[in-house]
């Protein structure tokens, strides 16, 4: 009878060890999955923050076009835009205040470089449509940044300016 009890105990220890190994495996797989989801979430949050910054930079430049339109009047603004494909960058007047930036015509490969939180954004604007018949101009502001593993990312804003605005 003692031998029978010993065998039962031995079988119980073996099955307990097997249960522990299965439980450890399931726990490991679960933890690895949770860590993967957390890393994905952190990466997506960072990308969303960069996209927000890029859109804010694009909006800042679009505000310069709005300012130019209001200050210069339609005719001067329309003449400044002059043709489809024309490209613009910004120039600061030296005081560091972005409210004092002004639009300047720049070459096809030119752009503004702005660094925020160790990320460099490249920004430019171009005339997408210059229509002399209906008297409107469409401007697109593009901001590009390096998204790391996912490559270059881009955010853009378009606005149509009309004589009647």
C-alpha positions as CSV (number, residue, x, y, z in Angstrom):
1,X,0.0,0.0,0.0
2,X,2.8,2.4,0.7
3,X,4.3,1.8,-2.8
4,X,0.9,2.7,-4.3
5,X,0.8,5.9,-2.5
6,X,4.3,6.7,-3.5
7,X,3.5,6.1,-7.1
8,X,0.4,8.4,-6.9
9,X,2.5,11.1,-5.3
10,X,5.1,10.7,-8.0
11,X,2.4,11.0,-10.7
12,X,1.0,14.1,-9.0
13,X,4.4,15.8,-8.9
14,X,5.0,15.1,-12.6
15,X,1.6,16.4,-13.6
16,X,2.1,19.5,-11.4
17,X,5.4,20.2,-13.1
18,X,3.8,19.8,-16.5
19,X,1.0,22.2,-15.4
20,X,3.6,24.8,-14.2
21,X,5.4,24.6,-17.6
22,X,2.1,25.1,-19.5
23,X,1.1,28.0,-17.3
24,X,4.6,29.6,-17.7
25,X,4.4,29.2,-21.5
26,X,0.9,30.8,-21.6
27,X,2.0,33.6,-19.3
28,X,5.1,34.2,-21.5
29,X,3.1,34.4,-24.7
30,X,0.6,36.7,-23.1
31,X,3.3,39.0,-21.8
32,X,5.1,39.2,-25.1
33,X,1.7,40.0,-26.8
34,X,1.0,42.8,-24.3
35,X,4.4,44.3,-24.7
36,X,4.0,44.2,-28.5
37,X,0.7,46.0,-28.3
38,X,2.2,48.6,-25.9
39,X,5.1,49.2,-28.2
40,X,2.8,49.6,-31.2
41,X,0.6,52.1,-29.2
42,X,3.7,54.1,-28.2
43,X,4.9,54.3,-31.8
44,X,1.5,55.3,-33.1
45,X,1.2,58.0,-30.4
46,X,4.6,59.4,-31.4
47,X,3.6,59.4,-35.1
48,X,0.3,61.2,-34.2
49,X,2.3,63.8,-32.3
50,X,4.6,64.4,-35.3
51,X,1.6,64.7,-37.6
52,X,0.0,67.2,-35.3
53,X,3.2,69.2,-35.3
54,X,3.5,69.0,-39.1
55,X,-0.1,70.2,-39.6
56,X,0.5,73.1,-37.2
57,X,3.5,74.1,-39.2
58,X,1.5,73.8,-42.4
59,X,-1.3,75.9,-40.9
60,X,1.3,78.6,-39.8
61,X,2.5,78.9,-43.4
62,X,-1.1,79.0,-44.7
63,X,-1.7,81.9,-42.3
64,X,1.0,83.8,-44.0
65,X,-0.8,83.4,-47.3
66,X,-4.0,84.7,-45.6
67,X,-2.1,87.6,-44.2
68,X,-0.6,88.4,-47.6
69,X,-4.0,88.3,-49.2
70,X,-5.5,90.7,-46.6
71,X,-2.6,93.1,-46.5
72,X,-1.7,93.2,-50.2
73,X,-5.3,93.1,-51.6
74,X,-6.5,90.7,-54.3
75,X,-4.6,92.2,-57.3
76,X,-1.2,92.2,-55.7
77,X,-1.8,88.7,-54.1
78,X,-3.0,87.3,-57.4
79,X,0.0,88.8,-59.2
80,X,2.4,87.3,-56.6
81,X,1.0,83.8,-57.2
82,X,1.4,84.4,-61.0
83,X,1.4,80.8,-62.3
84,X,0.7,77.1,-61.4
85,X,3.8,75.4,-59.9
86,X,5.3,78.5,-58.3
87,X,6.9,77.5,-55.0
88,X,7.2,79.5,-51.8
89,X,9.2,79.3,-48.6
90,X,9.3,81.6,-45.6
91,X,11.9,84.1,-44.4
92,X,12.1,85.4,-40.9
93,X,12.9,89.1,-40.5
94,X,15.6,88.3,-38.0
95,X,13.7,88.8,-34.7
96,X,12.9,85.1,-34.3
97,X,9.2,85.8,-34.1
98,X,7.3,83.5,-36.5
99,X,4.5,86.1,-36.7
100,X,7.0,88.3,-38.6
101,X,7.8,85.7,-41.2
102,X,7.2,86.6,-44.8
103,X,6.6,84.6,-48.0
104,X,9.4,84.4,-50.5
105,X,9.6,82.6,-53.9
106,X,12.0,79.7,-53.8
107,X,13.4,77.1,-56.2
108,X,11.7,73.8,-56.9
109,X,14.0,71.9,-54.5
110,X,13.9,74.5,-51.7
111,X,12.1,74.3,-48.4
112,X,12.1,75.6,-44.9
113,X,13.8,73.4,-42.3
114,X,12.2,73.5,-38.8
115,X,13.4,71.4,-35.9
116,X,11.0,70.6,-33.1
117,X,11.7,68.0,-30.4
118,X,14.7,66.5,-32.2
119,X,12.6,66.0,-35.4
120,X,13.4,68.0,-38.5
121,X,10.4,69.1,-40.6
122,X,10.7,70.3,-44.2
123,X,8.0,72.7,-45.4
124,X,7.1,74.5,-48.6
125,X,4.1,75.8,-50.4
126,X,3.2,75.7,-54.1
127,X,0.5,77.1,-56.3
128,X,-1.6,74.2,-57.4
129,X,-4.0,76.1,-59.6
130,X,-3.8,79.6,-61.0
131,X,-7.0,80.4,-62.8
132,X,-7.2,83.8,-64.5
133,X,-10.7,83.2,-66.0
134,X,-12.5,82.5,-62.7
135,X,-9.9,84.6,-60.7
136,X,-8.8,82.1,-58.0
137,X,-5.6,80.6,-56.8
138,X,-5.2,77.2,-55.0
139,X,-2.3,76.9,-52.6
140,X,-1.0,73.7,-51.0
141,X,1.4,73.7,-48.1
142,X,3.4,70.5,-47.6
143,X,5.3,69.5,-44.5
144,X,7.5,66.4,-44.6
145,X,9.4,64.6,-41.8
146,X,11.2,61.3,-41.3
147,X,8.9,58.8,-39.6
148,X,11.7,56.4,-38.7
149,X,10.9,52.8,-39.6
150,X,7.9,53.8,-41.6
151,X,9.9,56.2,-43.8
152,X,9.1,59.7,-44.9
153,X,5.7,61.1,-43.9
154,X,3.8,64.1,-45.2
155,X,1.0,66.3,-44.1
156,X,-0.5,68.9,-46.4
157,X,-3.2,71.6,-46.4
158,X,-4.9,73.1,-49.5
159,X,-6.8,76.3,-49.7
160,X,-8.5,78.2,-52.5
161,X,-8.3,82.0,-52.5
162,X,-10.9,83.9,-54.6
163,X,-11.3,87.5,-55.4
164,X,-14.5,87.6,-53.4
165,X,-12.9,86.3,-50.2
